[in-house]
Amino acid sequence: MGAMSTQPHAHLGPDPHEATRPIDERPTRIRVDLERLGHNLRAIRSHVGVPVMGIVKANAYGHGLVQVARHLQAEGVEQLGVAFVEEGIALRRAGIDVPILVLGGIFGHQVGRFIAHDLEITVSSLDKLRQVESAAEAMGRKAVIHLKVDTGMERIGVHSYSAGPFIEAAVASDWCVLKGVYSHLACADDPGSPMTARQVERFAEACAHFTRIGAPMPIRHLANSGGVLHFPDTWLDMVRPGIVLYGVLPDPASRPAIAVQPAMSLVSQVVYFKVVKAGHGVSYGATWVAPRDTRVVTVPIGYGDGFPRALSSRGEVLIRGRRHPIVGRVCMDQFMVDIGDGSAWNEDEVVLVGAQGGEGISVEGVAVQAGTVPYEILVGLNERIPRDYRGGASVPVGVP
């Protein structure tokens, strides 16, 4: 027997090919078509005939906050909307200079950050108004505000029937510039719901107080995606499309009143192939048992990426243009697909959302299979999945 080598193992040294490999080699990707996003913005604007506030909260509904905002700015969007001050600051740091409204509730200690980054503030009570005034005066800079009126959502905002003193105080403020007044529709995703008509009436009554006191009417905005699709009397002076801007309908009851196109597809690749014998269970808990000898492939994406575990033995994917069922429980990082007598090779493309051949899988369809809403499917896809951008004003994230 020869002497044991004292040379270091090759795998402990530097990889000579590392410098030539892409930084991100993961085959699972979200593909965002920015041209489709631009088409949707134009289609919405043409449909409603008023300015658009593009809602980019929650990482632009999973599409990527900065990239989407950059493209919407290049397309001439009049305003952007986010949920939290941190999202607005991220956009300002990325060089986005269109007006940005933060839609969520505020805490007093945050107000200075809004003003410093030129973010418009949702003021939802007299107390919040006083907090904004105090911070603005201390900084010597006026704050731009939108008043939130609650017409039935019962989330944040002054009730419409008691909004008079709130409006008067905002109009009289020395340190606040009153730009807008708005409310949020609770049931507009369903065109048959009578709730929207009641909310429109309540909002109109609250806004009438500006006329009663002889004050100029600020920008009135009420329509979310459901309002844009179904209720023209909610369009007013500006609309706030969210999910429909990304080409997805908000609810199975929604009507496709605008020819929008889905901007996102979700793809992966086959990472493993095997034959599973009849009677053998697949994945955790062996909840699915092969009824016959069948071909099963593994796909490297799971609930750790935000792909719903609820799709266990319920969802479908496309491989080589054919639909195949997900079998067994979706794991944190992988799931399995029964391709029956079909063919698949390692590295074959797997479409989870999108089109392949003559087949397609929609976000809306995935939501139905998972027992949830399209919103949750989109925003659940997290940052562990790389995003590729095609067309339009695509600039690498982090480049101002």
C-alpha positions in Angstrom: 0.0 0.0 0.0 1.4 3.4 -0.9 1.9 6.2 1.5 -1.1 8.5 2.1 -1.0 11.7 0.1 -0.2 14.8 2.0 -1.6 17.1 -0.8 -4.9 18.9 0.1 -8.1 17.5 -1.4 -9.0 19.2 -4.6 -12.4 20.2 -3.5 -10.9 22.2 -0.6 -9.1 24.6 -3.0 -10.6 27.4 -5.1 -12.8 26.3 -7.9 -11.1 27.4 -11.1 -14.4 27.8 -12.9 -16.1 29.9 -10.2 -15.2 33.2 -11.8 -16.9 32.2 -15.0 -20.2 30.9 -13.5 -23.2 33.2 -13.1 -23.7 34.4 -9.5 -27.2 33.0 -9.5 -27.4 29.5 -10.9 -30.8 28.5 -9.5 -33.0 27.2 -12.3 -36.2 28.3 -10.5 -37.1 31.8 -11.8 -39.8 34.4 -11.8 -39.9 36.0 -15.2 -41.4 39.4 -15.4 -42.5 40.8 -18.8 -42.2 44.6 -18.4 -43.7 45.2 -21.8 -46.9 43.5 -20.7 -46.8 45.6 -17.5 -46.6 48.8 -19.7 -49.4 47.5 -21.9 -51.6 47.0 -18.8 -51.0 50.5 -17.5 -51.9 51.9 -20.9 -55.0 49.8 -21.2 -56.2 50.8 -17.7 -55.5 54.5 -18.4 -57.4 54.3 -21.6 -60.3 52.5 -20.0 -60.8 54.9 -17.1 -59.7 58.2 -18.6 -58.2 59.5 -15.4 -54.6 59.4 -13.9 -53.4 56.2 -12.4 -51.7 55.5 -9.1 -49.8 52.2 -9.7 -49.8 50.1 -6.5 -46.4 48.5 -5.9 -46.7 47.4 -2.3 -45.7 43.9 -1.2 -42.7 43.8 -3.6 -45.0 45.0 -6.4 -47.2 42.0 -5.8 -44.2 39.7 -6.1 -42.9 41.2 -9.3 -40.1 43.2 -7.8 -40.6 46.6 -6.2 -37.7 48.7 -7.7 -37.8 47.2 -11.2 -41.6 47.6 -11.5 -41.5 51.1 -10.2 -38.8 52.1 -12.6 -40.7 50.8 -15.5 -44.0 52.4 -14.4 -42.1 55.7 -14.0 -40.7 55.3 -17.5 -44.2 54.6 -18.8 -45.4 57.9 -17.3 -47.4 56.7 -14.3 -48.8 59.7 -12.4 -48.3 58.3 -8.9 -47.2 55.2 -7.0 -48.7 53.7 -3.9 -47.0 51.6 -1.2 -48.1 50.1 2.1 -45.2 51.1 4.4 -42.7 54.0 4.8 -39.8 51.5 4.3 -41.1 50.7 0.8 -41.3 54.4 -0.1 -37.8 55.0 1.2 -36.4 52.1 -0.9 -38.0 53.6 -4.0 -36.5 57.0 -3.3 -33.1 55.5 -2.7 -33.4 53.7 -6.1 -34.0 57.1 -7.8 -37.8 57.0 -8.2 -39.0 60.5 -8.2 -42.7 60.3 -9.0 -45.1 61.1 -6.2 -45.5 58.2 -3.8 -48.3 57.8 -1.3 -47.9 55.5 1.7 -51.3 53.9 2.1 -50.9 52.3 5.6 -51.4 53.7 9.0 -48.6 55.7 10.6 -46.9 56.0 13.9 -45.9 59.4 15.2 -42.1 58.7 15.4 -42.1 57.8 11.6 -43.5 61.1 10.3 -40.1 62.8 10.0 -39.0 60.0 7.7 -42.0 60.6 5.4 -41.2 64.2 5.1 -37.4 63.8 4.7 -38.0 61.4 1.8 -40.8 63.4 0.1 -43.4 60.7 0.7 -47.1 61.5 0.8 -48.8 60.6 4.1 -52.1 58.9 4.8 -53.8 60.8 7.6 -56.5 58.8 9.1 -57.6 60.7 12.3 -57.4 64.1 13.9 -54.7 62.7 16.3 -52.6 61.6 13.3 -53.1 65.0 11.7 -51.7 66.7 14.8 -48.7 64.3 14.8 -47.9 65.2 11.2 -48.3 68.9 11.8 -46.0 68.8 14.8 -43.3 66.9 12.9 -43.6 69.2 9.9 -43.3 72.3 12.0 -40.3 71.0 13.8 -38.6 70.2 10.5 -39.7 73.5 8.9 -41.1 71.6 5.9 -44.7 71.1 4.9 -46.1 67.6 4.7 -48.2 66.4 1.7 -51.2 64.4 3.0 -54.2 62.4 1.8 -57.2 62.0 4.1 -58.5 58.5 4.7 -62.2 58.2 5.1 -63.8 54.9 6.2 -66.9 54.1 4.1 -67.3 50.5 5.3 -64.0 48.7 5.4 -63.6 49.4 9.1 -59.8 49.3 8.9 -58.3 52.8 9.2 -59.8 56.2 8.6 -62.4 58.5 10.0 -66.0 57.3 9.5 -67.7 59.1 6.6 -70.6 60.2 8.8 -68.2 62.0 11.2 -65.6 63.3 8.8 -66.6 67.0 8.9 -64.4 68.2 11.7 -61.5 66.1 10.3 -61.8 67.7 6.9 -62.0 71.2 8.4 -58.9 70.7 10.5 -56.9 69.4 7.5 -58.0 72.3 5.3 -57.0 74.8 8.0 -53.6 73.3 8.7 -50.6 75.5 8.3 -48.1 72.7 7.9 -50.0 70.2 5.8 -50.6 70.4 2.0 -53.9 68.6 1.4 -53.5 66.8 -1.9 -56.0 63.9 -1.8 -58.9 62.3 0.0 -59.7 58.6 -0.4 -61.4 55.5 0.8 -61.1 51.8 0.1 -63.7 49.5 -1.5 -64.4 46.3 0.4 -66.4 44.3 -2.1 -65.6 45.7 -5.5 -64.0 42.4 -6.7 -67.6 41.1 -7.0 -69.5 43.1 -9.6 -72.8 41.9 -8.1 -72.2 43.2 -4.6 -74.4 46.1 -3.4 -71.8 47.2 -0.9 -69.9 49.3 -3.5 -72.9 51.5 -4.2 -73.3 52.2 -0.5 -69.6 53.1 -0.2 -69.7 55.4 -3.2 -72.7 57.2 -1.6 -70.9 57.6 1.7 -67.7 58.8 0.1 -69.6 61.4 -1.9 -71.4 62.7 1.2 -68.1 63.0 3.0 -66.5 64.9 0.1 -69.4 67.2 -0.2 -68.2 68.8 3.1 -65.4 70.5 1.1 -68.0 72.3 -1.0 -70.1 73.2 2.1 -67.1 75.0 3.7 -66.0 76.6 0.5 -62.7 74.6 0.3 -61.2 73.4 -3.0 -61.8 69.7 -3.6 -58.6 67.6 -3.3 -57.9 64.6 -5.6 -60.6 62.0 -4.9 -59.5 58.4 -5.4 -61.6 55.4 -4.6 -61.2 52.7 -7.2 -59.1 49.6 -6.5 -58.7 46.9 -9.2 -62.3 45.8 -8.7 -63.5 49.3 -9.0 -61.5 49.8 -12.2 -63.0 46.7 -13.7 -66.6 47.0 -12.6 -67.7 50.4 -11.2 -67.2 53.5 -13.4 -68.7 55.7 -10.7 -65.6 55.0 -8.5 -63.1 56.3 -11.0 -63.4 60.0 -9.9 -60.1 61.9 -10.2 -57.6 59.0 -10.0 -57.7 55.2 -9.8 -55.5 52.8 -7.7 -55.1 49.5 -9.6 -53.1 46.8 -7.9 -53.5 43.2 -9.0 -55.1 44.0 -12.3 -52.1 46.2 -13.2 -50.1 42.9 -13.2 -52.6 41.2 -15.5 -54.4 39.1 -12.9 -58.1 39.3 -12.0 -58.8 39.8 -8.3 -61.6 37.3 -7.8 -63.3 34.4 -9.7 -66.4 36.7 -9.9 -64.5 39.5 -11.6 -65.2 40.3 -15.2 -62.2 40.7 -17.6 -63.4 44.2 -18.7 -59.9 45.3 -19.7 -57.6 43.3 -22.0 -54.7 43.0 -19.5 -51.9 40.4 -19.9 -50.3 38.5 -17.1 -46.8 40.0 -16.5 -45.4 37.1 -14.4 -44.5 33.5 -15.2 -42.9 31.0 -12.7 -40.6 28.3 -14.1 -38.2 25.7 -12.8 -36.5 22.6 -14.2 -36.6 18.8 -13.6 -33.8 18.0 -11.2 -34.5 14.2 -10.8 -36.3 11.3 -12.5 -37.3 8.0 -11.1 -39.8 5.1 -11.5 -42.0 4.7 -8.5 -43.4 1.2 -8.0 -47.2 0.6 -7.5 -48.1 0.9 -3.8 -45.1 3.1 -2.8 -45.9 6.4 -1.1 -44.4 9.7 -2.2 -43.2 12.6 0.1 -43.8 13.3 3.7 -46.5 11.3 5.3 -46.9 9.1 2.2 -50.2 10.8 1.6 -50.1 9.9 -2.1 -49.5 6.3 -3.1 -48.7 5.3 -6.7 -51.6 3.3 -8.1 -49.4 1.7 -10.6 -45.7 1.8 -11.7 -45.3 5.4 -12.8 -42.7 8.0 -13.6 -42.1 10.7 -11.1 -39.9 13.8 -11.4 -38.7 16.2 -8.7 -38.8 20.0 -9.1 -36.6 22.2 -6.9 -39.1 24.7 -5.5 -41.3 24.4 -2.4 -43.1 26.3 0.3 -39.8 27.8 1.5 -40.1 29.9 -1.7 -43.7 30.7 -1.1 -45.1 28.0 -3.4 -48.2 26.9 -1.5 -48.1 23.6 0.5 -51.9 23.6 -0.1 -51.1 22.5 -3.7 -50.0 19.1 -2.3 -51.6 16.4 -4.6 -53.8 19.2 -6.0 -51.7 21.5 -8.2 -50.5 20.9 -11.7 -47.4 21.9 -13.8 -46.5 21.9 -17.5 -43.7 19.7 -18.8 -43.1 19.4 -22.5 -46.5 21.1 -23.1 -48.5 18.6 -21.1 -50.3 19.0 -17.8 -49.1 16.7 -15.0 -50.3 16.6 -11.3 -48.2 17.4 -8.3 -48.2 14.3 -6.1 -47.6 14.0 -2.3 -46.9 16.9 0.0 -45.1 19.9 -1.3 -41.8 20.1 0.7 -39.9 23.1 1.8 -37.6 23.1 -1.2 -39.0 20.5 -3.6 -42.1 18.7 -4.8 -42.8 15.7 -7.0 -44.8 15.4 -10.2 -46.4 12.2 -11.7 -45.7 12.2 -15.4 -47.3 8.8 -15.9 -46.0 7.3 -19.1 -44.7 10.7 -20.3 -41.1 11.7 -21.0 -38.9 14.1 -19.2 -35.2 14.7 -18.9 -33.2 16.4 -16.2 -33.2 20.1 -16.8 -36.4 20.1 -18.8 -38.4 23.3 -18.2 -41.3 23.0 -15.7 -43.9 25.8 -15.9 -45.8 26.4 -12.6 -47.4 29.7 -13.8 -47.4 30.7 -17.5 -47.6 29.0 -20.9 -45.9 26.1 -22.5 -46.9 24.6 -25.9 -50.6 25.1 -26.2 -51.3 24.9 -22.5 -51.3 27.5 -19.8 -51.5 27.8 -16.0 -52.9 31.1 -14.6 -52.3 32.6 -11.2 -56.1 32.6 -10.8 -56.2 28.9 -11.5 -53.4 28.2 -9.0 -55.3 30.2 -6.3 -58.5 28.1 -6.9 -56.5 24.9 -6.5 -54.8 26.2 -3.3 -58.1 27.4 -1.8 -56.9 31.0 -1.6 -57.0 34.3 -3.6 -54.6 35.3 -6.4 -53.2 38.1 -4.2 -51.7 35.5 -1.8 -50.2 33.4 -4.6 -48.4 36.5 -6.0 -47.1 38.1 -2.8 -46.2 34.8 -1.3 -43.4 34.2 -3.8 -40.4 35.4 -1.9 -36.9 36.7 -2.6 -35.4 33.3 -2.6 -36.6 33.0 -6.2 -34.5 35.1 -8.6 -36.4 37.4 -10.9 -35.6 37.9 -14.6 -36.9 41.0 -16.4 -37.7 41.2 -20.1 -38.3 44.3 -22.2 -39.0 47.8 -21.1 -37.1 49.9 -18.7 -35.2 47.0 -17.2 -32.3 48.1 -15.0 -30.4 45.9 -12.5 -31.7 46.4 -9.0 -29.5 48.6 -7.0 -28.4 50.7 -9.9 -29.9 54.2 -9.5 
